[in-house]
Amino acid sequence: MNHDIKVIGLDFDTPEFLEWNPENPLDCDVWATASVGDEKCSVLFQIHICTPASIERLENKRHCFLIEEYAGKADLTARLDGFITKKIKGCTGDPYRVLARLWRSEYGKYDKRGQLIG
């Protein structure tokens, strides 16, 4: 089954949610809301965008998406799209459930095995 889903919207969870830029592109630590889907539907995911410099400071590394440096919203979106394509390749079930194991989904909390909790 071919799932052609990608990031169709990306907002940073900061006051500058549309055009956020870190002071240092090599030290990026920000939460973002990504709308992932196609022309039929989409699902919102909370993703923690981090660089190697910032991830060292984090106690909880769950939901992190590691990048070497922040090179702009378009570059980040392309990286997320590539990651999505890689993770759902060969998926015969629900591709959003595959991604929900990695990122926070709008539909609820998942345990470490990707099982919905409550």
N, C-alpha and C positions, 0 to 999 in steps of 0.2 A: 504494500500500500504506500502510495506517495503522499506525504503530508507536506504541503507547501506553505508552512507558516513562518513568520518572521516578526521582527519588532516593527509595529506600526505606530508606536508612540513611546516617548521616553521623557519622563519628567524627573528632575532631581528633587529630593526632599529637603530643600533649602529655600530661603526667601527668594533666591534667584533661580527658581525651579526650571525655567526654560533655557536660560543661558548661563548656567553655573560654570565656573572655571576655578580650579584650585590655585592657590598661591604658588605652589611648586608642583609641576606636572608629574614629578617622580615620587611625590608623597600625597597620594590621593586616597581619601577615606570619606565616602559619601553613600547614602542610601538613595536608590532611584526606584521609581515605579515604571515598569515596562509593560506596555500593552502588546501582547504577543498573539498573533492570529493571521487571518486571511480576510477576504472580502465577505465571508459568511459570518464569522464570529471572532471574538478575541477574549483573552483571559488576562487579568492583571497579576503581575508578579512583583514582589519587593525583592530587590537585589542589592547586595552590599558591594559596591565597587571599591576595590582596594589595589594598591601597588605593593611590591615587596617591602618597601620602607614602612608603610602603614600597617600591614598585616602583622608585623612583629609586635606591635603594641596591643593588638586585639586579643582578648581572652577567649571570646567565642568567635570562631572562624566559620561558623555555619552560614550558609546563604551567600558566601563571598564569591565574587567573580574577579579573579586576579588579572590585572593588566600590568605591563611593564611601566607604562607612563600614560597619562591622560593626554590625548592628541586631538581632542574635540569630540563633540557629540556625534558627528557623522562617522568618525573612526570607531567610536565605542559601539554605535549601532551596528556597524559592519562586523565587528568582533563578536557581538552578541548573536547576530544572524548566523555566523559561521559556527559558533558553539551550538546553537539550536539545531542546525542542520546535522552536525556530527552526532549529537545526542539522540536525535529521533530517527536517524538512518536505520532502516529495517524495522521500525516500530510497526507492529500489526494492530496495536491497541490504541489507546487514547494518548496522543503525544503530549497533551497538557499534563497528564498524570506523571509522565516521565520527567517533565520539567519541574513539577511540583515536589519531586524528591530532592531537588537541588536548590530551588528558590521558594520563598514564601508565596503561596497562592492566595488569591482573594477568597477562595472557597473554604478555607479552614486550615487547621494545623495538621501536619503529618509527622509521624515518628521517623526514626532513622532508617527504617526499611521502606518508607514511602507509603505507609498505611494511614488512612485518614483517622484522626483522633477526634471523636465527638462531632 
